[in-house]
Amino acid sequence: MLRILIADDHEIVRTGLKQILREEYPFALIEDAEDGNVLLEKALNAHWDIVISDLAMPGVNGIDALKKIKENSPSCPVLILSMYPEDQYAIRVVKAGASGYLSKDMAQEELINAVRKILSGKKYLNPSIADQLMSDSGTHSMPHDILSERELIVLKMIGAGKTTSDISQVLNLSPTTVSTYRSRILEKMNMKSNAEITRYVIENHLL
C-alpha cells in the first residue's frame, strides 16, 4: 500500500492536498501533520513512500525536518511545497536532500506529475533550476545566500514589515530568539537597520 505523509500548518491546505492525492491514489494511506514537530514524530517512526512538506511551519521548519528525515531514512523521498518562488529556495532544499520543490500556486496536475516522478525514483525540478544546480552557480551568488534557512525566512518577514511579535507568533519562536536571528542577519549582511533589510528584500524581489 502506498503511504503518503503531508505536513502543513494550514488545515485547508492539508485537506486540499489529500483530496487531490486521493483522486489519483484512492487506495493510498494518507496521513497529515500540522507542524514540524508532528511531522518528525510521524516521519521518523514509520515507513513512508513520499513525504510532502511545507517549507515554513511552526516548531521545526521544513528544511530542518527534511535534513533529519534524510539522516534517519536516506531513501525516503521528500517533496517540498512553498509559497516562495523556486529561484529562492529550490537549490537549497535539493542540496539538503529533497527530491523536488513545488510552488503552492501550482496546478493540480503539476502536483500529481511531481509525485509520480518522485515515486518513480527521479527528482522533480524546473529545468532552469536543474541547470543552475548542475552548474552550482547558485551557491553564495547573492548576499542572502549565506543565511541559514530560518534566517532567510526571518529576513523576508522583516522585509514584509512584520514586527518581532508577529514573527515570533508565526514561527512559534520567542521574541528573544527572533531578535537573535535579526542580529545574525544584520551582522552577516553588514546591515544596521530593518530599513536596510526592507530595501534589500524589495530590490531583490524576495517577497
Order of alpha helices (4+ residues) and beta strands (2+ residues): beta-alpha-beta-alpha-beta-alpha-beta-alpha-beta-alpha-alpha-alpha-alpha-alpha-alpha
